Every structure is written in structure tokens, then in C-alpha cells.
């Protein structure tokens, strides 16, 4: 039994070493509001920009600098924010859920297009801009895939 624990520990340490090779620690940014704040996924694009998606339960300030850039959900929502490699806010968007919405992952392609996946209930507008694109219907437990441009503009969304 001690050999299994040792082998497990060594495999974890080797995995951590392999995963972190080539990553550099450049900066820390702090975001937040009055309620619980959750960032569910973080990624980088080929140009060094950092993307964060998370839960929006109450007003949140997504600008880590001295300025304020607040996102205010109608009920529950998600936020998507883009930061420079140095941690300066480039843009931030929100999507309000009709009931419940949660994002699980974010990925950025070679051209900068952003894909976000998650789960939601009800009928939700997935366009973070002035337009509208509703998915879902009465019910719960839908999965979504959302595509945004590198500027955070709506491209498409699909619910399953």
C-alpha cells in the first residue's frame, strides 16, 4: 500500500511539472463585488490576452485598476472579460440568465474567436450587445455553446 501512495504522489508531481512547463507568472488581477464571485475558466489567446468567464450574482467590478467597470445582472448571469497580458481590462460583457446560467469553459482560437460552454435554464438572450438572440424555452438543464468575436461581439449561440 505505501508503494501505491508513493506512485500516485509521484505521478501527480510529474503531471504538475509537465503542465506548468513553459508557463510564466506575470501578474495577479483582483475582481469582485459584494456577493460570492466565481471565475470558472481562464485562458489565453495567441496574442497573450487573458480571458475570464464566471458567475454574476450581484454587481461586480471587473476592472482590476483604479477605475470601475461594473456589470450588474438582472437575476443570475455570467461575465466574460478580456485583459491584456499585463492585466489591464480591454472589455467585459455579461449575459443575463432568465433563471439559472453557469459557464464551464472558455477557449480562444487562432483568429481570436471565443467559444464558451455552459448550462442554463429557461429562455435566455445570449447576445451580450444591444441585439437579441434567444435560446431555450420553458424548462431547465439546457447546454449552450456561445461564439463571440475577439472584441466580444455576438457571432452565434446554440442550445441543446
C-alpha positions, 0 to 999 in steps of 0.5 A, a space after each residue: 500500500 505505501 508503494 501505491 501512495 508513493 506512485 500516485 504522489 509521484 505521478 501527480 508531481 510529474 503531471 504538475 511539472 509537465 503542465 506548468 512547463 513553459 508557463 510564466 507568472 506575470 501578474 495577479 488581477 483582483 475582481 469582485 463585488 459584494 456577493 460570492 464571485 466565481 471565475 470558472 475558466 481562464 485562458 489565453 489567446 495567441 496574442 497573450 490576452 487573458 480571458 475570464 468567464 464566471 458567475 454574476 450574482 450581484 454587481 461586480 467590478 471587473 476592472 482590476 485598476 483604479 477605475 470601475 467597470 461594473 456589470 450588474 445582472 438582472 437575476 443570475 448571469 455570467 461575465 466574460 472579460 478580456 485583459 491584456 497580458 499585463 492585466 489591464 481590462 480591454 472589455 467585459 460583457 455579461 449575459 443575463 440568465 432568465 433563471 439559472 446560467 453557469 459557464 464551464 469553459 472558455 477557449 480562444 482560437 487562432 483568429 481570436 474567436 471565443 467559444 464558451 460552454 455552459 448550462 442554463 435554464 429557461 429562455 435566455 438572450 445570449 447576445 451580450 450587445 444591444 441585439 437579441 438572440 434567444 435560446 431555450 424555452 420553458 424548462 431547465 438543464 439546457 447546454 449552450 455553446 456561445 461564439 463571440 468575436 475577439 472584441 466580444 461581439 455576438 457571432 452565434 449561440 446554440 442550445 441543446 
